[in-house]
Amino acid sequence: MYYSDELIEEVRTKNDIVDVISGYVRLQKKGSNHFGLCPFHNEKSPSFSVSGPKQMYYCFGCGAGGNVITFLMEYENLSFQEALKSLADRAGVALPRADESQEQKRAQSRRARLLEINKEAAKYFYYQLRAKQGSVGYAYLKGRELSDETMRQFGLGYANKYSDDLIRYLKSRGYPEDQLRDAGLCNVDEKHGMYDKFWNRVMFPIQDINHRVIGFGGRVMGDGKPKYLNSPETEIFDKSRNLYGLNFAWTSRKGNIILCEGYMDVIAMHQAGFTQAVASLGTAFTSGQASLLKRYAQEVLLSYDSDGAGTNAALRAIGILKEAGLTGKVINLEPYKDPDEFIKNLGAEEFQKRIDEAENSFFFEIRQLQREFDIRDPEGKTRFHRAIAKKLCEFTEEVERENYIEAIAEKYHIGFDSLRKLVAGYAMQTGLARPVERPKSGVQKRATAQDHVRRTQKLLLTWLVEYPQLYQKIRQYISPGDFTEELYVKVAEKLFSDLEAGSLNPASLISMFEDEEEQREVASLFHEKLAHLENEQAQNRALQDIVYSVKRNSYERDCAQMSSDAAALQRVIAGKKQLEELSKTHISWK
């Protein structure tokens, strides 16, 4: 659905960002801004800033930033259209009906119909569990020590032992057979015709982040096979991009997510107070699921079964978490097999201790690796040390690799220098990582020239937003084309146009960009930290330097492009003239 810029702005301006975010984050006013703990990463000191004048938010810790629409998209995991509708409803703004093609309308209608069917099926299973025919399922769940409240929260149900029970019910509600197939609720074959996919099973509705039922998992009553059965992939159910329990876990805000193997583990942990628990959906953990988790936590604690299969699954998950840029730790469940069993026997307090003592994922990998060698034998011990060195080569960042070399050397009683040389040797042979190079002067790596160019341009944009009156001082020297980054050019074009019209509106600039990273970058443009300037003379000097620097960078870029860009020659001539004028002119704030 396309909405006009005017309508988007109407919705945004009628939802004050401080009021909206205050409903999610506790904010404290400091100067013209409000500060609080960032809801997008775990922190102890407030670095999350909400600006009423700019109608924008920005976290100086993790870089999250945007306007009120962006915030709702990020926090509630909504699409742009969903976030806009939510804010429109909040402000009492009527949105026009979607102007979609017939094909788009049919697709949307089909998806809505499948969600409706799944919801109806979930309600039916829920009723069956609490009726006489569901007594076997209810007794099973009670035997697993689940309370009625927990069963209600997760919408647990029961699929009757008759194999056409659900089909007959849904048909009676007016749903055709083809839609029941598309929803994954039935099977069809020549011998039996159409029959229920789930029967004689305790049912676990699988919900997306917005609590919509998108599929089911079923645990058989008795010794039937398979023990657990899941819905097939459908138009609304992608196993690799959803997680069981995430619709509850994402609001826990505990700074981490606990990843389990099974539905019962998740439910038992939530009942015990560990509301950040989730599980993959009958398949191995995927990169898509890791990306999903990254929206809600930086640290993932693995609580897989303590048997061999669970250990192998944990090792695979660790690799996926690393690729996604997440920190992984492993919870030790011994002497019990899974978290449900652990909590039943030792209780929630003891499980919390295991969370607090969760093992660094790299240490876990090395501990599992050690089992492959007989370290009582000198040769076996040497091969183990070599294997450790190869693993350490996986750290491409020098500081991180050095820290792990030091920690592993201490933990396994290996000489630090010996291990570092071994790692450097393998790194040189395989190209997996560069050997550590000690800085000769002790001077930290300096920012590149390009970094300086970007910062200068960001500072100028920040100042123009903070002090709009400066635009009149610099407009004859600086144009949007003087910015060297494509994103900065787009922002400057809109900002300069608004300043020219006397209608500065920084938050509206966010809506120009759909990509999340671009929105963050735009937000950061207007939150560049400004140095404290003690007097008017220092202010004038800083402004003069910034404007001259931006113009000079633009001039140098145009000079470099003259051989391949005919228009660049004209820009060079004009730029040189303006630089000469700037060198003789003093720009003042007043």
N, C-alpha and C positions, 0 to 999 in steps of 0.2 A: 504494500500500500504506500503510495506517494503522498506526502503531506507537504504543503507549501511552507517556505521558510517563515512566512508571516504567522502561520498557524503554530508552527513549532515554537517560535518566539513568544507567542501569546501564552502557550502552555508553560513555557519555562519561566517567563516573567511573573506569572501568577502563582508560582511556587517558590517562595523565598528559600534559598538554599540552607540558611541557618535553621529555619523552622523545620525543614524536612530532615536534615541530618541530625538535628537534636532528638528526633524520634528514634534514632539508632545509636547515636554516640553521645556520651556525656561531654558537653562542651563548656569551656570557661572563657569568658571574654578577657582579652588582653590587648589593649589599644583598640585598633579598628577591626581586629580579627578575633576569631574564636579558636581555641586549641583544645585538643583531646587526644586520647590514645587511638592510634590508627586501627580501624576495623579490618584492614587488609593484610596486616602482618602483626606478629606478636612483639610488643614493646612495653617497657616499663616507664619511660619518660615520654610525655606527649610531644609528638613531632607532626601531628596531623592538624593542618591549618585550614580554617574555613573563613573565607573573606566575604562579608556581606556586601561591601561596595563593589567588588568584582564579580560577586555571585559565582565564585569558583572555590574548589578545595584543592589542596596539594599536601602530600606527605613528604617531608624532607628526609624521611628515613628510607622508604621503599620506592618513592617516585610516583605513587598513585596520584592521579589528578584529573580534574575535569569539571563539568558543570553539574547541575542537579539531575539532569537526565543520565549523564554518565554514571553518577553515583548509584542511582537506582539500578541501572543495568549491571554494574559490578557487584553491588551488595546483594541484590535479590536474584542475580543471574538471569536477567530478563533480556529479551531482544529489544532493539530500539523501539519498535512498534508497541511492545508490551509495556515498556517503561513510560512511553509517551501517553498511552491510554490510562495507566495508573495515575499519572500526574494530572491528566486532563480530568479524570473522575474526581480527584482530590480538589481541584480548583473549580469544578463545575463547568468545564469547557466541553462543548459537544464536538466530537470528531466526526467528519463525514464518513459515510460508508465506503468501503473499499471499491475502488474503480479497477477491477481486475478482469483479466481475460476469462472467457468461459472455461478454458482449461485450468487456470489458476483457481477459479471458483470451485470447479469440480474436485480438484486436489484438496483444497482446504475443507470442503464439505466431507470428503472421504475420510480425511484425518480426524475431523471432529466426530464423525460417525463411529470410527474405530475406538476413539477414546470413550465415547458414550457407551459402546457395547462392553468394553472392559470394565467401566464403572458399574454397569448393571450386573456383570458377572461377579464382580467383587462383592457387591451387596448381596447377591444370591448365596455365594459361598459363606459370607458372614452369617447370614440367617441360618444356613444349614448347620453350622458348627454349634449353634445354640439351640437347635431343635433336637428332638429325640433321635433322629437318624444320624446326628453328628456326635453322639455320645462317645464313640470310640476315639474321634479326633480330639474332643474336649478333654477326655481322660488322659490322652497322650500328652497334651500341652500342660495339663495340671501336673502330670508326673515329671515334666521338665521344670517344674516349679515356677511357671509363669503365672502372674496375677491376671485377674480379669481386666484390670486397667491396662496392663501391657498388651494383652490380646486385642483390646479395643484400639489402643493407639496405633498398632501396626496393622489393624484391619484383618487379623487372622481369620481364616475360614476353613470350610471342609467341602470337598467334592464328594458327592454321594457315591455309593458303590455301584449304582446303575450307570451304564456307559452311555446313555442318551439323555440323562437327567437335565443337564444344562442346556443342551440343544433344544429340547422340547420347551423349556422355560423361555429361552430367548426368542424362539419362533413365535411363542404366544404373545411376546411383547412387540411383535412386528418386524423383527430383524430377519432379513433374507439369508439364505444359506451361503451365498458368495461372500457376504460381509463377515459371517462367522468364521469362514475359512481365512479371510484376509486378516482377521484379528488373532489368528493362531489358536483358536479355542476348540477346534475340532480336527479330526483326521478323516480321510475318505479313502476307501479301497473297494475293489470289486466284490470281495467276500462279505464285508460287513456294511458297506455303504458309508454313510456319515455317522460318526460317533464322537463322543467327548474325548478330547485329548487328556483331560484330567479326570480321574475317578478313583474313589477310595483313597483320597490323599488329604492331608492337612495342607491348606493353601496359604501361600505368602504373596500377597499382592506386591508387585514391584512398582514403585512410584518414581516419577521424575522429580526434579528439584522443586517443581510447583505443585507437588502432591497429586498429580494426575496419574491414574493407573495405566501403565503402558505394557504390562505383562504380568506373568505369574511364575512362581516356583511352587512345586508340590512335593511333599514328602509322603511316600507310600505308607499305608498302615499294614503292618505285617511284613512278610518276607518277599514281596513282589520286587520286580526289577523294572527299570532302574530305581534305586533308592530315592534319588532326587530327580525330578523332571522339570525342565524349564520351558517357557514359551519359545517358539522359534522366532527368528528375526522377522520383523514386520515393518510396515511403513512408519510405525510409531515406536518401535522397540529395537534399539541398536545396543547389543550387549556390551560392545567394546567402548561405548561412550556413556554408560550409566553405571551407577554403583548402588547396591542395596543399602538403604538407610541414610543416604546422603541428603534426602529431603529433610531429615531431622538434624543430622550431624553438622551441616554447614552453619547452623545457627548457634552451635555450642560455644564458639569463640574461646576454646581452651588452648589455642596456640599450636595444636597438633591434631592430626587425624590418625585413628588407629585402624589399620587395615587387617581384616580377618578373612577367613576362608568361607564361612558358611552363614546362612541366615540366622540360625539359632544362636550362634556366637554373638552376632550383632544385637539381637533382641535381648539376650541375657545380659550383655554389657550395658545396654541402655537402661535396663531395669535396675542394674546395680549402680547407676549414676554416671557411667562412662558414655555420655551421649555423643561423643565424637567418633564412635565406631561405625565402620562401613565394611562391605564385602563385595568382591567381584561376583558376577552373575553366572556361576556355573562354568566359567571359562578361566583360563589363566589371566593374570593381571596384564593389562595392555597399556601402550603408550598413550592412547586416547584417554584412558582412565587416569593416568598420571597427570596429563594436562588438565583434566577436570579438577583433580585434587589441588593443583597448584593455585587455583583461584581462591582457595579457602585456607590453606596452611602451607608453611614452608617445610615443616617437619612431619614426616610420616613414620609412625611406629608400627612395625610388623608384628602381628600376633597370630602367626600361622601355627598349625599343629606342630608339636615337637618331634614327630616321627620323621623318617627319612624323606617321605614325599613332601611334608611340610617344609623341611629344611631346603630341599631343592627348589620348591616354589619360592621360598624367601630369597634364595640366591638369585633367581631370575628376576624377582621384583626389585631387588637392590639395584641391578643394572639398569632397569627401566627408570627407576627413580633418579638415578645419577644423570641419565640422558636428559631427563626433564628439568634438571637443575634443582631437585628436591633433596633435602637431607633425610637420610633413612636411618632408623635405629631398630633394633630387634629386642622384643620382650621375651625374657626367659620364662617359659611356662612349666618347666620341670618342677616336680615329678609328674605333672599332669599333661594330658595330651593337648587339650584345647582350652581357650579362655573360659568357656561355659563350665567345664569340669573344674578348672582352677578356682573360680569364684565360688562355686557350690561347696568346695571343700575347705578353702582357706579364707574366703571372704573378700569383700571389696577393699578393705584397708590394706591387706597384704598385696592385692593386685596393684594398688596405687604405688606401693613400694617398688614393685617390679617395673612399673612405668618410669618411676624416678631413676631406677638403676638400669634402664634400657641400654643395651650394648651398641656402641658405634658400629655401623654396618660394615666398615672396612675391617675392624677387629673381628667381627663375626665371620667374615669371609676367610680371614687368615686362620681363625680357630678351626673352621671346617677344612681348610686346606691342610692343616697340620695332621689331620687324621689319615692322610694318604702317605705319610712318611713315618718310618721308625726312627724317632729322634734319639733313641738310646744308642743307635749305631752311628759312628762318626760320618759315614758316607750318606746315610739317610738324613742326618742333621744338615749336612752341607747342601744336599739337594733341596731340602726344605728352605734353607736360607736363600738359595738361588731363586726358588719359586716366589718367595716374598719379594725379592728384588724386582722380578718381572712384574709382579702386581703393582709395586710402587711406581713403576714407569707409567702407569695409567694416569697418574696425576701430572697434567701438563703445566699447571701453574707452579712456579718455583717455590713460593712461600708455603703453599699447601703440601707439596711433596717433601720439603724440608721438615715440616712439622710432623708429618707421618713417619718419616725416617727416624726422627728422634724418638717418637713415641714407641714405635715398633722395636727399635734397638733396645730401649729400656725394658719393654715388656718381655722380650724373648732373650734378653741377656746377650745381645750381639754388639760388638764394638761399633760405635756410631760411625767413625771414619771408614771402617771396613765395609759397613753396609752401604754407605754413601758411594764409595768407590764401585761397589758391585752394581748399584743402581745406575751409576753414570756409564759403566761399561755396557750394560744391556741397552741403555738409552742410545748410545752411539751405534751399537750394532743393528738395532731394530728400527731406529728412528721414531720410537714411541714417545720419547720426550727428550728435550735438550738437557745435557748435564748441567748441574748447577754452576752458574758463573758468579763468583763473588765480586761485588762492586769494588773497584780499586780505591775510589775516593770516599766511599761511604755516603755519597750524595744520592738522594732518591731520584728515580726516573722523573724527568721533567715533562711537563705537558708539551705536546707538539704544537707547531705553528698553527695547524688547523684548529686545534682545541682553543687556542687563544682567539682565533678569528670568530669561532662560534660564540664564545663567552662574550666577546665585545658586542656582537650583534644582539645576543640575548639581553645584555645589560641595557642597550638602547631601547629595545622593545619594552622591557620592564619599566624603565623610567618614563616612557611615553604613556604607559597605563597609569603609573603612580602620579605623574605630573603632566596631565594633558596639555597644559599651557606651553610646554616645551616644543610642541609640534610647530607652532608658529615661528619659533626660533630656528628650526632646522629644516623646514620644508623646502627651502630654496636650494639646499645642498644635498639632501638625502631623499631618494625615491625608493619604492619597493625593489626596483631592479638592482639596487646597490647591495642587497643581501645575497649571499652566495649559496645558501642552502635552499633547495626548492620549497621545502615546507615553510621556511622563514619568509620567502617571497610571497607565498599565498597569504600568510598571516598578515604581513605588512600591507599588502594590497587592501585587505578588508579593514585593517586598523586605520590606515591613512585615510581611506574613504570615510570611515566613521568620524574620525577627528576633523576632517574637512567639513563634514556636515554638522559637527557639534553634537554628535550622538554616540559617544563612546559606550561600548557594550562588550567588554572582554569575553563574557561567558558565551555570547552568541557565536564566537569564533570556533568554539569546540564543536558545535553542530555542523560545521563545514566538513568535518572529517569523520569517516565511518570506522577506520582502523583504530583499535584500542591503543596501540603503541603511539600512533600519531596524536591521539587525544592527550595522552600523557605528556608527550613532548610539547604540545601547544600549551598545556597547563604550566609546564616548567618554564616556558618562555616568560611568563608573567610573574614568576616567583624567584627569579634570580636574586641571590642575596646581595643586597646593596651595602656597600661599605659606609660607615658613619663618617659624614663629612662635617668637620667641626665649624666651618664658617662659610660665608658666601663666596669668598675668594677660592676656597678649595672646591666648592660646588661648581663654580664657573670653569675652573681648570679641568676638573674631571669631565664635565660635559664637553668641553672643547676637545679633549683628548679622545673621548669615545667617538664623537662625530667624525673627527679627522681620521681616526683609525678605520672606521667602517668605510669611509670614502676611499681611503688609500687601498684597502683590500679589494674593493670593487674595481678600482683603477688597474691594479696589478693583474686581476683576473682578466679584464678586457684586453690588456696588453698581450697576455699569453694567448688569447683567442684570435688575435688579428689575422693570423695566417689562414685560418679556416672559417672565419666569420666576417663577412664584408661589413656588417652593421657595427662590428666591434670598433672599427676605426673611428667612426663618428662618436661612439661612447668614450673612446680614449681621449679624443680631442676635447670633448666637453668635460670629461673627468679631470683632465690636467688643469683646465682653466679653473674649475671649482676648487681643486686642491690649492691652487695658488691663492685664490680668494680666501679660503679658510685659513691659510697660514698667516694672512694679514688681518683677519677678522677676529674679534673676541666675542664669542657667544656667551651671553649672560642669562642667568635664570630669570632675572626680572626685566 
